[in-house]
């Protein structure tokens, strides 16, 4: 397994553990169900925002990179 796959697997496990702990703390919180619903919606909306931010940053970085040599158009001089 290369280092990139290891990094992705570690991040996936970390995010899963964080969501599990967040869900458990939400379940055990001594507040009304409506408050838990608002907290849950906030968590989901924050997650969606972060996914969009990461995608935007990745697309921006990829568009700024020059194309690989094999994709460049050969020009005649």
Buried (B, 14 or more C-beta within 10 A) or exposed (E): EEEEEEEEEEEEEEEEEEEEEEEEEBEEEEEEEEEEEEBEEEBEEEEEEEEEEEEEEEEEEEEEEEEEEEEEEEEEE
